[in-house]
């Protein structure tokens, strides 16, 4: 399949000024999830139905009896976003087939890590397996921030949460962060990608590209969305922390486009260890890692190098150098 023919942007000035999430929500001042949602909807445009499971994004934008959503919106449970999105997408197709409507309305899921890595994984897998033309976006703040900063499958190793406290023996979470993109592309869908709120042009373009593929099947985008209170850093440092996540190799930017793994700028530069910033610059800026020693930092460095090596091999084996 040839690459999607979509209008991609090159500057921030090209991002539409339209806002589809109204002010007045109760999110934190530097909430990565809200920024991600705003940018995503600017890229999709208004002809979408948003399916949003329980999480930070839902509780901060739908304070009864008010809503911040300026597009059709459905709040669903943690576990069934994929199933509900599948039903909405199928209903739109059926209504168009029967002549009851003539619209190209798309379905977009905006779900957190708890509703994706863990509780909602079964429903997501079913949606991907059936091939529904839905864009599923994971906004990843790396814990159950809505309910008190409990660990999730997206929480990184050694991070301190309320359910993985850091002690003298066990240093925070003991398990490695789940590789959600590898799970998703194992379903052989047309398109999957990672993105980061600190790189809005890349995020915007990936949403545009994903939307153009929905007639073929599902698309998935994993967006890093830092949480200042959950990670433990000042609000004004959110974008800087997010940028460091990519510059240190902790959160590389890449896409899976019809069976080809493409490493995106600037991560193509940071594949070279000598050009990456030290992971300590990212780790030591956050209270959730305040307890880690040089031993844990070295382990995190090795984990990053192992994963980037995996991406390099996958990129070469899929014919992209």
C-alpha positions as CSV (number, residue, x, y, z in Angstrom):
1,X,0.0,0.0,0.0
2,X,1.4,3.4,-1.0
3,X,1.8,6.0,1.7
4,X,-1.3,8.0,2.5
5,X,-1.8,11.1,0.5
6,X,-2.7,13.6,3.2
7,X,-1.8,17.3,3.7
8,X,0.9,17.3,6.3
9,X,2.1,20.5,8.1
10,X,5.6,21.9,8.6
11,X,5.1,24.7,11.1
12,X,3.0,25.4,14.2
13,X,1.3,28.3,12.3
14,X,-0.4,25.7,10.1
15,X,-2.2,24.0,13.0
16,X,-5.9,25.1,12.9
17,X,-7.0,27.6,15.5
18,X,-10.3,25.8,16.0
19,X,-10.8,24.4,19.5
20,X,-13.0,21.4,20.1
21,X,-12.5,21.3,23.9
22,X,-13.9,24.3,25.6
23,X,-12.2,26.1,28.5
24,X,-13.6,25.7,32.0
25,X,-12.5,22.0,32.5
26,X,-10.8,21.1,35.8
27,X,-7.6,19.6,34.5
28,X,-4.3,20.6,36.0
29,X,-2.7,23.7,34.4
30,X,0.0,21.7,32.5
31,X,-2.0,18.5,31.9
32,X,-0.3,16.5,29.0
33,X,-3.5,14.6,28.4
34,X,-5.6,17.8,27.7
35,X,-2.9,19.2,25.4
36,X,-2.8,15.9,23.5
37,X,-6.6,15.8,23.1
38,X,-6.7,19.4,21.9
39,X,-4.0,18.7,19.2
40,X,-5.6,15.5,18.2
41,X,-9.0,17.1,17.6
42,X,-7.5,19.9,15.7
43,X,-6.0,17.2,13.3
44,X,-9.2,15.2,13.0
45,X,-11.6,18.1,12.6
46,X,-15.1,18.2,14.0
47,X,-16.7,15.4,12.0
48,X,-15.8,12.7,14.6
49,X,-17.4,10.8,17.5
50,X,-15.1,10.7,20.5
51,X,-15.3,7.6,22.7
52,X,-13.6,8.2,26.1
53,X,-13.4,5.7,28.9
54,X,-13.1,6.7,32.5
55,X,-9.9,8.5,33.3
56,X,-8.3,12.0,33.8
57,X,-9.6,13.2,30.5
58,X,-13.2,12.2,31.3
59,X,-13.5,13.4,34.9
60,X,-12.0,16.8,34.1
61,X,-14.1,17.6,31.1
62,X,-17.5,16.3,32.0
63,X,-18.3,17.7,35.4
64,X,-22.1,17.1,35.7
65,X,-24.2,18.8,34.3
66,X,-21.5,20.5,32.1
67,X,-19.2,19.3,29.3
68,X,-16.2,20.8,27.6
69,X,-16.6,18.7,24.4
70,X,-17.7,20.5,21.2
71,X,-17.9,17.3,19.2
72,X,-20.2,14.2,19.8
73,X,-18.8,12.4,22.8
74,X,-19.5,9.2,24.6
75,X,-18.2,8.3,28.1
76,X,-17.8,4.6,28.6
77,X,-16.3,2.3,31.2
78,X,-12.6,1.6,31.6
79,X,-13.0,-1.9,30.0
80,X,-15.1,-1.3,26.9
81,X,-13.8,1.6,24.8
82,X,-12.8,-0.7,22.0
83,X,-16.2,-2.4,21.9
84,X,-18.2,0.8,22.0
85,X,-16.1,2.4,19.3
86,X,-16.6,-0.8,17.2
87,X,-20.4,-0.4,17.6
88,X,-20.4,3.3,16.7
89,X,-18.2,2.7,13.6
90,X,-20.5,-0.2,12.5
91,X,-23.6,1.9,13.1
92,X,-22.3,4.7,10.9
93,X,-21.5,2.2,8.1
94,X,-24.9,0.6,8.4
95,X,-26.7,4.0,8.3
96,X,-24.8,5.1,5.2
97,X,-25.5,1.7,3.5
98,X,-29.2,2.1,4.2
99,X,-29.3,5.7,3.0
100,X,-30.2,7.0,6.4
101,X,-27.2,9.3,6.4
102,X,-24.5,10.3,4.0
103,X,-21.5,11.3,6.1
104,X,-17.9,10.2,6.5
105,X,-17.9,10.7,10.3
106,X,-15.0,8.9,11.9
107,X,-14.7,7.4,15.4
108,X,-11.8,8.3,17.7
109,X,-11.0,6.7,21.1
110,X,-9.1,8.8,23.6
111,X,-8.1,6.5,26.4
112,X,-5.5,6.5,29.2
113,X,-3.0,3.9,30.0
114,X,-5.2,2.2,32.6
115,X,-8.0,1.8,30.1
116,X,-5.6,0.6,27.4
117,X,-2.6,-1.3,28.8
118,X,-4.7,-3.1,31.4
119,X,-8.4,-2.9,31.9
120,X,-9.3,-2.2,28.3
121,X,-6.7,-4.4,26.5
122,X,-9.2,-7.2,25.8
123,X,-11.7,-4.8,24.2
124,X,-8.9,-3.1,22.2
125,X,-7.6,-6.4,20.9
126,X,-11.1,-7.4,19.8
127,X,-11.5,-4.1,17.9
128,X,-8.2,-4.5,16.2
129,X,-8.8,-8.2,15.3
130,X,-12.2,-7.4,13.7
131,X,-10.6,-4.6,11.7
132,X,-12.9,-1.7,12.6
133,X,-11.9,1.6,11.0
134,X,-11.3,3.4,14.3
135,X,-8.5,5.6,15.5
136,X,-7.5,4.6,19.0
137,X,-5.3,7.1,20.8
138,X,-3.6,6.1,24.0
139,X,-2.7,9.2,26.1
140,X,-0.1,7.8,28.4
141,X,0.6,9.5,31.7
142,X,2.1,6.2,33.0
143,X,-0.2,5.5,36.0
144,X,-3.8,5.6,37.2
145,X,-3.6,9.4,37.9
146,X,-7.3,9.9,38.1
147,X,-7.7,7.5,41.1
148,X,-4.6,8.3,43.1
149,X,-1.4,7.5,41.1
150,X,-1.5,3.7,41.2
151,X,0.8,1.7,38.9
152,X,-0.4,0.6,35.5
153,X,1.1,-1.6,32.7
154,X,2.4,1.7,31.3
155,X,4.3,2.7,34.5
156,X,8.1,2.5,33.9
157,X,10.4,0.3,36.0
158,X,11.6,1.8,39.3
159,X,8.8,4.5,39.3
160,X,7.3,5.2,42.7
161,X,3.5,5.1,42.8
162,X,1.0,4.7,45.7
163,X,0.9,0.9,44.9
164,X,4.6,0.6,44.2
165,X,6.3,2.5,47.0
166,X,10.0,2.8,47.1
167,X,11.7,1.1,50.0
168,X,15.2,-0.1,50.9
169,X,14.6,-3.5,49.3
170,X,12.2,-2.9,46.5
171,X,12.9,0.3,44.5
172,X,9.4,1.2,43.2
173,X,7.8,-0.8,40.3
174,X,9.7,-4.0,39.6
175,X,8.2,-4.8,36.2
176,X,9.2,-3.3,32.8
177,X,6.8,-1.0,31.0
178,X,4.6,-2.9,28.7
179,X,5.5,-2.6,24.9
180,X,2.0,-1.7,23.8
181,X,2.9,-0.9,20.2
182,X,4.4,-4.3,19.6
183,X,1.2,-5.8,20.9
184,X,-0.9,-3.6,18.6
185,X,1.1,-4.3,15.4
186,X,0.9,-8.0,16.2
187,X,-2.7,-7.6,15.0
188,X,-1.4,-6.6,11.6
189,X,-3.3,-3.3,11.4
190,X,-2.5,-0.7,8.7
191,X,-0.9,2.0,11.0
192,X,0.5,2.5,14.4
193,X,2.7,5.2,15.8
194,X,4.2,6.9,18.9
195,X,4.0,10.6,19.5
196,X,4.8,13.1,22.2
197,X,3.0,16.4,23.2
198,X,6.4,18.1,23.1
199,X,6.5,17.5,19.3
200,X,3.1,18.9,18.2
201,X,3.8,18.9,14.4
202,X,4.8,15.2,14.5
203,X,1.7,14.4,16.6
204,X,-0.6,16.4,14.3
205,X,0.7,14.8,11.1
206,X,0.5,11.3,12.5
207,X,-3.2,11.8,13.4
208,X,-3.8,13.1,9.9
209,X,-2.1,10.1,8.4
210,X,-3.9,7.7,10.7
211,X,-7.3,9.2,9.8
212,X,-6.5,8.7,6.1
213,X,-6.1,4.9,6.6
214,X,-9.4,4.2,8.5
215,X,-11.1,2.9,5.3
216,X,-8.6,0.1,5.4
217,X,-8.9,-0.7,9.1
218,X,-7.8,0.4,12.6
219,X,-5.1,2.9,13.5
220,X,-3.4,3.3,16.9
221,X,-1.3,6.2,18.2
222,X,0.5,6.1,21.6
223,X,1.0,9.6,22.9
224,X,3.3,10.5,25.8
225,X,1.3,12.9,28.0
226,X,3.3,13.8,31.2
227,X,1.5,14.4,34.4
228,X,3.2,17.0,36.7
229,X,1.6,15.9,40.0
230,X,1.9,12.2,39.2
231,X,5.5,12.4,38.0
232,X,6.5,15.1,40.5
233,X,7.8,18.2,38.6
234,X,6.6,21.8,38.4
235,X,3.9,22.6,35.8
236,X,6.1,25.0,33.8
237,X,8.5,22.1,33.1
238,X,6.0,19.8,31.4
239,X,7.1,20.4,27.8
240,X,10.8,20.3,28.7
241,X,10.3,17.0,30.6
242,X,8.3,15.5,27.7
243,X,11.1,16.6,25.2
244,X,13.7,15.0,27.4
245,X,11.8,11.7,27.2
246,X,12.5,11.6,23.5
247,X,16.0,13.2,23.6
248,X,17.2,10.5,26.1
249,X,15.8,7.6,24.1
250,X,13.2,6.9,26.8
251,X,10.3,7.5,24.5
252,X,11.4,7.2,20.8
253,X,9.2,8.4,18.0
254,X,8.4,5.9,15.3
255,X,5.6,4.6,13.1
256,X,4.5,1.2,11.7
257,X,3.1,2.0,8.3
258,X,1.8,-1.1,6.4
259,X,4.4,-3.4,7.7
260,X,7.3,-1.0,7.7
261,X,8.9,0.4,10.8
262,X,10.0,4.0,10.3
263,X,12.0,5.8,13.0
264,X,11.0,9.5,13.0
265,X,13.0,12.7,13.6
266,X,14.5,13.5,16.0
267,X,14.6,9.9,17.3
268,X,16.6,8.9,14.2
269,X,19.4,11.0,15.6
270,X,19.1,9.6,19.1
271,X,19.4,6.0,18.0
272,X,23.2,6.7,18.3
273,X,24.0,6.4,22.0
274,X,26.7,9.1,21.7
275,X,24.2,11.7,20.5
276,X,21.5,10.9,23.1
277,X,21.2,13.0,26.3
278,X,22.0,11.1,29.5
279,X,18.9,9.4,30.9
280,X,19.8,10.9,34.3
281,X,18.7,14.4,32.9
282,X,15.2,13.0,32.5
283,X,15.1,10.8,35.7
284,X,16.5,13.2,38.2
285,X,13.9,15.9,37.3
286,X,11.0,13.8,38.7
287,X,10.0,13.0,42.2
288,X,8.8,9.5,41.2
289,X,12.4,8.5,40.6
290,X,13.9,10.4,43.5
291,X,14.9,7.2,45.2
292,X,16.9,5.7,42.3
293,X,20.6,5.3,42.6
294,X,23.3,5.0,39.9
295,X,22.7,1.3,39.8
296,X,19.0,1.7,38.8
297,X,20.0,4.5,36.3
298,X,22.4,2.2,34.6
299,X,19.7,-0.5,34.4
300,X,17.3,2.0,32.8
301,X,20.1,3.0,30.3
302,X,20.5,-0.7,29.4
303,X,16.8,-1.2,29.0
304,X,16.6,1.8,26.6
305,X,19.6,0.6,24.6
306,X,18.0,-2.9,24.3
307,X,14.7,-1.5,23.1
308,X,16.3,0.9,20.6
309,X,18.3,-2.0,19.3
310,X,15.1,-3.9,18.8
311,X,13.6,-1.0,16.8
312,X,16.8,-0.8,14.6
313,X,16.5,-4.5,13.8
314,X,12.7,-4.2,13.1
315,X,13.4,-1.2,10.9
316,X,16.0,-3.0,8.9
317,X,14.0,-6.2,8.6
318,X,11.0,-4.3,7.3
319,X,13.0,-2.7,4.5
320,X,13.5,0.8,6.0
321,X,17.0,2.0,6.7
